[in-house]
Amino acid sequence: MDRDGHDDLVFAAINNPGDGLGHAALGVLKLPFSKARQTEARRGASLPALTGGGEWAYVLFPLADVSRVAGLLPIPEELSIDQLGRIRVKLPLPEGGAAVYYLNGNLEVAECRFSDNFPAMHERYHRQGLLDHPLSARERTALCQVAPFTVTQAGATPAGNRPVIDAGGVLNGADYTADIAPGMMVSIFGQNLAPRTATARAIPLPQELEAVSVEVTEPGKTAVRTPLYFVSPGQINIQMPFGITASSVEVRVRTAAGTSDPARVAIVPRAPRLFTRTLDGRGEAIALHVNYRLVGEGDPVERGGYLILCATGLGEVRPQLIAGNRGGDGGRWGPLNEVTEPVRVTVGGNPATVLFAGMAGVYQINLQLAPDVPTGRQPVVVSIGQRSSQDNVWVAVGARRDPAEIVKAALEVQVRGDVAGMLALYDMEKVSEENRRRSREILETVARKVAFSNFGFTHLATGYGDKGTLAMVRALVTFDVTTREGTRTMRHGLIARLKRAAGGGSAWIWPSATPQLPAWIAVSERWR
């Protein structure tokens, strides 16, 4: 591809559909990938053993709106290169359609074609209210353009290439509009923003990744480095600091190659936005049941049920939090960091009961739906002060079951989830095999011998496990626990009780029973 006389590897793929952009992509890798020793290829292997590195060029294809609506991942279906060096990539569209791109040796689009059903499909989605605009000639032109990124053989931005922030390239990270508030997830777009792609791996979020940092400066104040979620040559995701009082700030990107010119960004106190599954701020909201199972049309939230929304832009929290740090859990990790202004939520036009709204890595809103919410796809709107979240965001609502059964199922799944989380935590803490065995024995005995009944929710809150690795919803409830020793009523959060019983350690249930453990947790011979 770069005419250096050495073979290259050209591949088509999808770019991070879960946490990234979700666009089809074309990559060109240098061979060999690195100077590391190559392992011997297995007999019959179609590709030689790879050692990583060596990216030379990368192209992102646009994502058609009909694919976003249909929830279709644009995983490339065909890839070929003809004798003239033209690259042909076929991408799927809904209802059996397709888009075909022909790129030249410079990775520029020489030709693009769409299946005959594409215009009619777009128009039908528009009539059905799934798209808010008809297909235009401008959109057809935009769909035939690609975003190329060229890097060096080692996968790094060439030395001397100073970072550049695009004009209007600092946007909120939910729907990519210019409304930005303190504490908000923000995306910065430009060129040469980082030598390579890297993602934060721990909480607190780092202020530097791959020698890249971002500074935010209020007029008359010292620059503040922001926490980083993610860096790449074309995009950086940050958390805007809390405590900004100015109406605008300057944003700069610093790399080993230099510092960008400042981008002036307007700041508002609050700019509520909901995250969506398509990661563009439209369509189905990222919403969770109380056991952190994803809400969807196949698993809707029930009328009168409990829901967790992932949001950004809700502004300051109390007590104030240092951006990039985990939120409090009302216990070991400190008090809950709740939004300073009342948050209102409507689902299907019906007001919901907001039980908690605050910072937990991103803003989290725990709520209970009204019992008379219509079923099906229902619009969800979050409001704070005079500002509301974006339009065209919905959540799936289903018929209501017995509330006691909802809570019972949530608690039982919560118990199972914490067992799995505790064992995973033991792996990280390198707990001995003997202690691991005894812990599993205790937990499995509890699972066999304990029954829950007479449930009722009073509150929801969010907590984090050790090292920020385990998130959960704490149910503050009343419920009865029945064992062979009889029935006892509990009036505390189940998880909080277990954590206190464990003495506040990094794991929640230790192998040995202690006097603080409730009788229904302490394992004895008579249980067996």
Buried (B, 14 or more C-beta within 10 A) or exposed (E): BEEEEEEBBBEBEBBBBEEBBBBBBBBBBBEBBBEEEEEEEEEEEEEBEBBEBBBBBBBBBBBBBBBBBBEBEBEBEEBEEEEEEBBBBBBBBBBEBBBBBBBEBEBEBEEBEBBEBBEEBBEBBBEEEBBEEEBEEEBBEEBBEBBBBBBBBBBBBEEEBBBBBBEEBBBBBBBEEEBBBBBBBBBBBBBBBBBBBBBBEEBEBBBEBBEBBBBBBBEEEEBBBBBBBBBBBBBBBBBBBBEBEEEEBBBBBBBEBEEBEBBEBEBBBBBBBBBBBBBBBBBBBBBBBBBBEEBBBEEBBBBBBBBBBBBBBBBBBEEBBEBBBBBBBBBBBBEBBBBBBEBBBBBBEBEBEBBBBBBBBBBBBBBBBBEEBEBEBBBBBBBBBEBBBBEBBBBBBBEBEEBBEBBBBBBBBBBEBBBEBBBEBBEEEEBEEEBBEBBBEBBEBBEEBBEBEBBEBEEBBBBBBBEBEBBBBBBBBBBEBBBEEEEEEBEBBBBBBBBBBBEEEBBBBBBEBEEEBBEBBBBEEEBE
